[in-house]
Amino acid sequence: MKNNKIHIVLILGILIVGCAFLPALKADPTIIISSYSLEPEILRPGDTAVLSLTITNAEATATSQETTQIGGTSTVHTDTIGATINNMWITKATDGSHDIKATNNYEDVGALSPSSSMTINFVITAGVGMKDGTYFPLAHVDLDSENYEDVSFPIPVTISNASVELVKKDMPTQMSLTGSTEITLTTINHRASSVDSVIIIPEVSDDVDIRPEKKFIGTMAGDSSEDVTFSIKPNNKGPTDLTFQVQYKNGNNLHTEALHLSFEAVDTLDVAPVLYRIPSQIEQGTSERIRLEVYNAKTEEITGVIVTPLCNISLSPSQYFIGSMDPDDVYSVSFDLDTDKLSLGNYSVGFKVLFKQDQQYYETPAIHASFAVIHPSENGVDTQAGLIGGGILFIVVILLLFVFIRRKKKKAHKTP
């Protein structure tokens, strides 16, 4: 029994000494793609995106030990084992005619120690003309060891041709040459993801002035819309074309869509004065009242409305301030005309309307009317003379008729 115990102790001793001289055993780190992100999230055909892959060594610890014996002293060395990444690349995905592929790969990335991570960015491109759908390019991680398993991980990439659209919401078919007319357009993001730097830019034209020069919206969420308003001032009569562009960014990819519109520019006044009452004759030394009506046939409010006389005669007030006028509003205005300092004769007076719209000032074409300044008694003398002349003529006619009848009767009596 005692000999057996000695044998066991010897065997164990031999095993322990032998183990000290065996090659060090390497741990097998588990390398995974722990997360990824794509910016932008959804690509249009022809877009580029940044694919960020986070590579993680999921081993909590991975070490190797080596024991050296010098004389009667044994020394144990413990080293942390890292996973050496030899290469990383993306295998393209295809719809049969067009590809999603990366433009770069990474060689000799380095070692990844246990419980640590690194992020690698790839630039991927969707082919122009690629069909809508979700594709799966493969991310590959090549580890520099036969004992380690390489990593292949599918990355879902969605392609969508949906765009940002500009549509007409409120715009008349005719616009006046006087002042400006507001139109409203609606910007619609048909994409499921948000877009950035959305801006609406009207095309410059000699036929029309458009304010403002552009409208900045900024970020629009997916499946959202927003209205924008522009003021249109035609410069020439006749058919007029408008073009608006909506620009936006999907990630760093700039896209542009156009909207073409047309309308008829007419010289019909939608803001104007109308003469309501003005006498044709005014006796010298008296005053008369001139009445006007100012109308706003526009679809929006106008402000700073002033009626200004155009003449060298005395009118009170010298200008008539109305202020603001609502759409389809009519305002009555009156001026007093004093003839004290006017000589006899014919005169003309005109009026125009000035107003403000969209931070710009406009004025209407002038309207004119004529009147005569007559002698104070001239009107009465003419009337009296007319009455006397008419009375005398009436009496003469009666006398002639009486004489004619008498002669006719006498003639009838003399006839046998």
Long-range contacts (C-beta under 8 A, 24 or more apart in sequence): 20-67, 20-69, 20-74, 24-64, 24-65, 24-66, 25-64, 26-64, 26-81, 26-145, 26-147, 27-59, 27-61, 27-62, 27-63, 27-64, 27-81, 28-62, 28-147, 28-148, 29-57, 29-58, 29-59, 29-62, 29-81, 29-82, 29-83, 29-112, 29-114, 29-148, 30-57, 30-58, 30-59, 31-55, 31-56, 31-57, 31-58, 31-83, 31-85, 31-112, 31-141, 31-143, 31-148, 31-149, 31-151, 32-56, 32-58, 32-151, 33-139, 33-141, 33-151, 33-153, 34-58, 34-117, 36-139, 36-153, 36-155, 38-155, 38-157, 39-251, 40-193, 40-250, 40-251, 40-253, 41-158, 41-193, 42-158, 42-159, 42-160, 42-191, 42-192, 42-193, 42-250, 43-100, 43-126, 43-157, 43-158, 43-159, 43-160, 43-250, 43-251, 43-253, 44-126, 44-159, 44-160, 44-161, 44-163, 44-250, 44-253, 44-255, 45-98, 45-126, 45-127, 45-128, 45-129, 45-130, 45-159, 45-161, 46-125, 46-126, 46-127, 46-128, 46-253, 47-125, 47-126, 47-250, 47-251, 47-253, 48-123, 48-124, 48-125, 48-126, 48-251, 48-252, 48-253, 49-123, 49-124, 49-125, 49-126, 49-157, 49-251, 50-121, 50-122, 50-123, 50-124, 50-251, 51-90, 51-102, 51-121, 51-122, 51-123, 51-124, 51-139, 51-155, 52-119, 52-120, 52-121, 52-122, 53-88, 53-119, 53-120, 53-121, 53-122, 53-139, 53-153, 53-155, 54-117, 54-118, 54-119, 55-85, 55-88, 55-112, 55-117, 55-118, 55-119, 55-120, 55-141, 55-151, 56-112, 56-116, 56-117, 57-82, 57-83, 57-112, 57-113, 57-114, 57-115, 57-116, 57-117, 58-115, 59-114, 59-115, 60-114, 60-115, 61-114, 61-115, 62-114, 80-113, 80-114, 81-114, 82-111, 82-112, 82-113, 82-114, 83-111, 83-112, 83-143, 83-145, 83-148, 84-110, 84-111, 84-112, 84-143, 84-144, 84-145, 85-109, 85-110, 85-111, 85-112, 85-141, 85-142, 85-143, 85-144, 86-142, 86-143, 86-144, 87-140, 87-141, 87-142, 88-120, 88-139, 88-140, 88-141, 88-142, 89-139, 89-140, 90-122, 90-124, 90-137, 90-138, 90-139, 90-140, 90-155, 91-137, 91-138, 91-140, 92-137, 93-135, 93-136, 93-137, 93-138, 93-157, 94-135, 95-130, 95-131, 95-133, 95-135, 97-127, 97-129, 98-126, 98-127, 98-128, 98-129, 98-130, 98-131, 99-127, 99-130, 100-124, 100-125, 100-126, 100-127, 100-130, 100-135, 100-137, 100-157, 100-159, 101-125, 101-137, 102-137, 124-157, 126-157, 126-159, 130-159, 131-159, 132-159, 132-160, 132-161, 133-158, 133-159, 134-158, 134-159, 135-159, 160-191, 160-192, 162-190, 162-191, 162-192, 163-190, 163-191, 163-255, 163-257, 164-188, 164-189, 164-190, 164-191, 164-195, 164-198, 164-220, 164-246, 164-248, 164-255, 164-257, 165-190, 165-246, 165-257, 166-200, 166-244, 166-245, 166-246, 166-257, 166-258, 166-259, 167-259, 168-259, 168-261, 169-227, 171-261, 171-263, 172-263, 172-299, 173-263, 173-264, 174-263, 174-264, 174-265, 174-266, 174-268, 175-232, 175-234, 175-240, 175-263, 175-264, 175-265, 175-266, 176-234, 176-265, 176-266, 176-267, 176-268, 176-269, 176-270, 176-271, 176-298, 177-234, 177-235, 177-237, 177-265, 177-266, 177-267, 178-269, 178-270, 178-271, 178-272, 178-362, 178-364, 178-365, 179-233, 179-270, 179-271, 179-298, 179-302, 179-355, 179-357, 179-362, 180-209, 180-211, 180-231, 180-232, 180-233, 180-357, 180-358, 180-360, 180-362, 181-231, 181-232, 181-233, 181-298, 181-299, 181-300, 182-229, 182-230, 182-231, 182-232, 182-299, 182-300, 182-358, 183-229, 183-230, 183-231, 183-232, 184-227, 184-228, 184-229, 185-227, 185-228, 185-229, 185-230, 185-244, 185-259, 186-225, 186-226, 186-227, 186-228, 187-217, 187-220, 187-225, 187-226, 187-227, 187-228, 187-246, 188-224, 188-225, 189-220, 189-221, 189-222, 189-223, 189-224, 189-225, 189-248, 190-223, 191-222, 191-223, 191-250, 192-222, 192-223, 193-222, 193-250, 194-219, 194-220, 194-221, 194-222, 195-219, 195-220, 195-248, 195-249, 195-250, 196-248, 196-249, 196-250, 197-247, 197-248, 197-249, 198-246, 198-247, 198-248, 199-246, 199-247, 199-248, 200-228, 200-244, 200-245, 200-246, 201-244, 201-245, 201-246, 201-247, 202-230, 202-242, 202-243, 202-244, 202-245, 203-242, 203-243, 203-244, 203-245, 205-241, 205-242, 206-235, 207-234, 207-235, 207-236, 207-240, 207-241, 207-265, 208-232, 208-233, 208-234, 208-235, 208-240, 208-242, 208-265, 209-233, 209-235, 210-242, 211-358, 211-359, 211-360, 220-248, 231-357, 231-358, 232-263, 233-360, 234-265, 236-265, 237-265, 237-266, 237-267, 238-264, 238-265, 239-263, 239-264, 239-265, 240-264, 240-265, 269-297, 269-364, 269-365, 270-296, 270-297, 270-298, 271-295, 271-296, 271-297, 271-298, 271-302, 271-353, 271-355, 271-362, 271-364, 272-353, 272-364, 272-365, 272-367, 273-307, 273-333, 273-351, 273-352, 273-353, 273-364, 273-367, 274-367, 275-351, 275-367, 275-369, 276-332, 278-349, 278-369, 278-371, 279-371, 280-370, 280-371, 280-372, 281-371, 281-372, 281-373, 281-374, 281-379, 282-337, 282-339, 282-371, 282-372, 282-373, 282-374, 283-339, 283-373, 283-374, 283-375, 283-376, 283-378, 283-379, 284-339, 284-342, 284-343, 284-344, 284-373, 284-374, 284-375, 284-376, 285-339, 285-340, 285-376, 286-339, 286-376, 287-336, 287-337, 287-338, 287-339, 287-340, 288-336, 288-337, 288-339, 289-334, 289-335, 289-336, 289-337, 290-315, 290-334, 290-335, 290-336, 290-337, 290-349, 290-369, 291-332, 291-333, 291-334, 292-332, 292-333, 292-334, 292-335, 292-351, 293-330, 293-331, 293-332, 293-333, 294-322, 294-325, 294-330, 294-331, 294-333, 294-353, 295-328, 295-329, 295-330, 295-331, 296-325, 296-326, 296-327, 296-328, 296-329, 296-330, 297-327, 297-328, 298-327, 298-357, 299-327, 300-327, 300-357, 301-325, 301-326, 301-327, 302-355, 302-356, 302-357, 303-355, 303-356, 303-357, 304-354, 304-355, 304-356, 304-361, 305-331, 305-353, 305-354, 305-355, 306-353, 306-354, 306-355, 307-333, 307-351, 307-352, 307-353, 308-351, 308-352, 308-353, 308-354, 309-335, 309-349, 309-350, 309-351, 310-349, 310-350, 310-351, 310-352, 310-366, 310-368, 311-347, 311-348, 311-349, 311-350, 313-337, 313-342, 313-347, 313-349, 314-338, 314-340, 314-341, 315-349, 325-355, 337-371, 339-373, 342-373, 343-373, 344-373, 344-374, 344-375, 345-372, 345-373, 346-370, 346-371, 346-372, 346-373, 347-371, 347-372, 347-373
